[in-house]
Amino acid sequence: MSLNGVIHFRNEGLDAIQTGTRGQQEQYITIWNDVHKQLTALVHNGQVDAQIGNVLTERDQIFRREAAGYDQGVTAQNTAMRNVQNIGNEGGAAMVRAAAGGR
């Protein structure tokens, strides 16, 4: 695709990745909270053995710990992508200035 000599840095794909990962975080937390709520209700209503409640509490703690680690990784990834976007934007602006005879 010709841009008629215009320098153009595109970073929309990076925005899409960041938005997608944030959406996934919200989805898996919503799903787990719903499952946890339903299983807890079964335990409280006596429809399943009370020992499942202990296992559920343990699994909830594991989920929240691992989810927090994943969230930190996603946050770091999104920060890195934002840094790449900023560097690209700054580099593109510098190239435009240099091409126009400026610094």
C-alpha positions as a Markdown table, in Angstrom:
| # | Residue | x | y | z |
|---|---|---|---|---|
| 1 | Met | 0.0 | 0.0 | 0.0 |
| 2 | Ser | 1.5 | 3.3 | -1.0 |
| 3 | Leu | 1.2 | 6.2 | 1.4 |
| 4 | Asn | 2.6 | 8.8 | -1.1 |
| 5 | Gly | 5.8 | 9.3 | 0.8 |
| 6 | Val | 4.1 | 9.6 | 4.2 |
| 7 | Ile | 5.7 | 7.9 | 7.1 |
| 8 | His | 3.0 | 6.0 | 9.0 |
| 9 | Phe | 3.3 | 3.9 | 12.1 |
| 10 | Arg | 0.3 | 1.7 | 12.8 |
| 11 | Asn | -0.3 | 0.3 | 16.2 |
| 12 | Glu | -4.0 | -0.6 | 16.2 |
| 13 | Gly | -3.2 | -4.3 | 16.5 |
| 14 | Leu | -1.5 | -3.7 | 19.9 |
| 15 | Asp | -4.6 | -1.9 | 21.2 |
| 16 | Ala | -6.7 | -4.9 | 20.1 |
| 17 | Ile | -4.4 | -7.3 | 22.0 |
| 18 | Gln | -4.6 | -5.2 | 25.2 |
| 19 | Thr | -8.4 | -4.9 | 25.0 |
| 20 | Gly | -8.7 | -8.7 | 24.3 |
| 21 | Thr | -6.6 | -9.7 | 27.3 |
| 22 | Arg | -8.5 | -7.4 | 29.6 |
| 23 | Gly | -11.8 | -8.8 | 28.4 |
| 24 | Gln | -10.5 | -12.4 | 29.1 |
| 25 | Gln | -9.6 | -11.4 | 32.6 |
| 26 | Glu | -13.1 | -10.1 | 33.3 |
| 27 | Gln | -14.7 | -13.3 | 31.7 |
| 28 | Tyr | -12.7 | -15.9 | 33.7 |
| 29 | Ile | -13.3 | -14.1 | 37.0 |
| 30 | Thr | -17.1 | -13.8 | 36.2 |
| 31 | Ile | -17.2 | -17.5 | 35.3 |
| 32 | Trp | -15.4 | -18.6 | 38.5 |
| 33 | Asn | -17.5 | -16.3 | 40.7 |
| 34 | Asp | -20.7 | -17.8 | 39.3 |
| 35 | Val | -19.4 | -21.4 | 39.7 |
| 36 | His | -18.2 | -20.7 | 43.2 |
| 37 | Lys | -21.6 | -19.1 | 44.1 |
| 38 | Gln | -23.6 | -22.1 | 42.8 |
| 39 | Leu | -21.4 | -24.7 | 44.5 |
| 40 | Thr | -21.5 | -22.8 | 47.8 |
| 41 | Ala | -25.3 | -22.7 | 47.6 |
| 42 | Leu | -25.4 | -26.4 | 47.1 |
| 43 | Val | -23.2 | -26.9 | 50.2 |
| 44 | His | -25.3 | -24.5 | 52.3 |
| 45 | Asn | -28.5 | -26.2 | 51.1 |
| 46 | Gly | -27.2 | -29.6 | 52.1 |
| 47 | Gln | -27.4 | -30.9 | 48.5 |
| 48 | Val | -23.8 | -32.0 | 48.5 |
| 49 | Asp | -21.4 | -33.2 | 51.2 |
| 50 | Ala | -20.1 | -30.5 | 53.5 |
| 51 | Gln | -16.5 | -31.6 | 52.9 |
| 52 | Ile | -16.9 | -30.2 | 49.3 |
| 53 | Gly | -17.2 | -26.8 | 51.0 |
| 54 | Asn | -13.7 | -27.2 | 52.4 |
| 55 | Val | -12.4 | -28.2 | 49.0 |
| 56 | Leu | -14.2 | -25.3 | 47.4 |
| 57 | Thr | -12.6 | -22.9 | 49.8 |
| 58 | Glu | -9.2 | -24.3 | 49.1 |
| 59 | Arg | -9.8 | -24.2 | 45.3 |
| 60 | Asp | -11.1 | -20.6 | 45.5 |
| 61 | Gln | -7.9 | -19.6 | 47.3 |
| 62 | Ile | -5.8 | -21.3 | 44.6 |
| 63 | Phe | -7.8 | -19.7 | 41.8 |
| 64 | Arg | -7.5 | -16.2 | 43.3 |
| 65 | Arg | -3.7 | -16.7 | 43.8 |
| 66 | Glu | -3.1 | -17.9 | 40.3 |
| 67 | Ala | -5.5 | -15.4 | 38.8 |
| 68 | Ala | -3.6 | -12.6 | 40.5 |
| 69 | Gly | -0.3 | -13.9 | 39.1 |
| 70 | Tyr | -1.9 | -14.1 | 35.6 |
| 71 | Asp | -3.3 | -10.6 | 36.0 |
| 72 | Gln | 0.2 | -9.3 | 36.9 |
| 73 | Gly | 1.6 | -10.9 | 33.8 |
| 74 | Val | -1.1 | -9.4 | 31.6 |
| 75 | Thr | -0.6 | -6.0 | 33.2 |
| 76 | Ala | 3.2 | -6.3 | 32.5 |
| 77 | Gln | 2.4 | -7.4 | 28.9 |
| 78 | Asn | 0.1 | -4.4 | 28.4 |
| 79 | Thr | 2.7 | -2.0 | 29.8 |
| 80 | Ala | 5.3 | -3.4 | 27.5 |
| 81 | Met | 3.0 | -3.0 | 24.5 |
| 82 | Arg | 2.2 | 0.6 | 25.5 |
| 83 | Asn | 5.9 | 1.2 | 25.7 |
| 84 | Val | 6.4 | -0.2 | 22.2 |
| 85 | Gln | 3.5 | 2.0 | 21.0 |
| 86 | Asn | 5.1 | 5.1 | 22.6 |
| 87 | Ile | 8.5 | 4.3 | 21.2 |
| 88 | Gly | 7.0 | 3.7 | 17.7 |
| 89 | Asn | 5.1 | 7.0 | 17.9 |
| 90 | Glu | 8.1 | 8.9 | 19.1 |
| 91 | Gly | 10.4 | 7.3 | 16.5 |
| 92 | Gly | 7.8 | 8.0 | 13.8 |
| 93 | Ala | 7.6 | 11.7 | 14.8 |
| 94 | Ala | 11.4 | 11.9 | 14.9 |
| 95 | Met | 11.6 | 10.5 | 11.3 |
| 96 | Val | 9.0 | 12.9 | 10.1 |
| 97 | Arg | 10.9 | 15.9 | 11.7 |
| 98 | Ala | 14.2 | 14.6 | 10.1 |
| 99 | Ala | 12.6 | 14.1 | 6.7 |
| 100 | Ala | 11.2 | 17.7 | 6.9 |
| 101 | Gly | 14.7 | 19.0 | 7.6 |
| 102 | Gly | 14.3 | 19.5 | 11.4 |
| 103 | Arg | 15.7 | 17.6 | 14.3 |
